[in-house]
Structure formats: structure tokens, C-alpha cells
Amino acid sequence: MHQNVYLERDGQKKIIVGKNGQMLKKIGEQARKAMSVMFGGEVHLYLQVKIRPNWASDIHHMRMLGLEPNTKKRK
């Protein structure tokens, strides 16, 4: 399974990837473990980190990811 991890800023990428990729490795290991339990078998997961400014406010992109955007205006 290939999965993109979308971030809004390049500075966030350093946090998610971590030193020598260790944080991304941990994220992948935990996700594989949870998915293996959910699907009842071994899961091959490939994570890719992508920068996409303002992705969380892009209604079309959110729906493409299967997310329902909050379109209500905040007071």
C-alpha cells in the first residue's frame, strides 16, 4: 500500500521524517502493526511525505482523500 502524508510546510517535514528518517520509520511501523490487526495479515506500507500548502483548506482535495471538510465559518 502506498500512502502520502500531506504537510503544509517544509518545516513540518523535518519533524515528521525525523533524524535519519527515524520518526517516519516509527510512524510506518505503528501503522503497519495496526493495519495488520485490522486486515488480519501482513501489510506492506510505503509512506511518502509531500508538501502541499493549504491542503487542509482545499475542499476538493479533502473530498478526494475521503475527508469531509468543515465548511462552516468560525465566529
C-alpha positions in Angstrom: 0.0 0.0 0.0 1.3 3.4 -0.9 0.3 6.3 1.3 1.1 10.0 1.1 1.5 12.1 4.2 0.5 15.6 3.3 2.0 18.6 5.1 1.5 22.3 4.6 5.1 23.5 5.3 8.6 22.2 4.7 9.4 22.8 8.3 6.9 20.2 9.3 8.6 17.6 7.1 11.7 17.7 9.3 9.6 16.9 12.3 7.7 14.0 10.6 10.7 12.5 9.0 13.0 13.0 12.0 16.7 12.5 12.2 17.8 9.9 9.7 14.2 9.0 9.0 13.7 7.5 12.4 10.3 9.2 13.2 8.8 8.3 9.8 10.1 4.7 10.4 8.2 4.6 13.8 5.1 6.0 12.2 5.2 3.3 9.5 5.9 0.5 12.0 2.9 1.5 14.2 0.6 1.9 11.1 1.7 -1.5 9.8 1.0 -3.1 13.1 -2.5 -1.6 13.4 -3.3 -2.4 9.8 -2.1 -6.0 10.2 -4.5 -6.5 13.1 -7.4 -4.7 11.2 -6.8 -6.7 8.0 -5.8 -10.0 9.6 -2.5 -10.4 7.8 0.8 -8.8 6.8 0.7 -5.3 5.3 3.3 -3.7 3.1 3.2 0.0 3.6 5.2 2.7 1.7 4.9 6.2 3.1 5.8 9.3 1.1 5.9 12.8 2.6 4.6 15.5 0.4 4.4 19.3 0.9 1.1 20.8 -0.3 0.5 24.3 1.0 -3.1 24.8 2.3 -4.2 21.3 1.6 -6.4 21.2 4.7 -8.5 24.2 3.3 -8.8 22.8 -0.2 -12.3 21.3 -0.2 -11.8 19.3 -3.5 -8.5 17.8 -2.2 -10.1 16.9 1.2 -13.0 15.1 -0.5 -10.6 13.3 -2.9 -8.9 11.9 0.3 -12.3 10.8 1.6 -12.5 13.5 4.2 -15.5 15.8 4.7 -14.3 19.3 5.1 -15.7 21.7 7.7 -17.3 24.4 5.5 -18.9 26.3 8.4 -17.4 29.7 9.1 -15.9 30.2 12.6 -17.1 33.0 14.7 
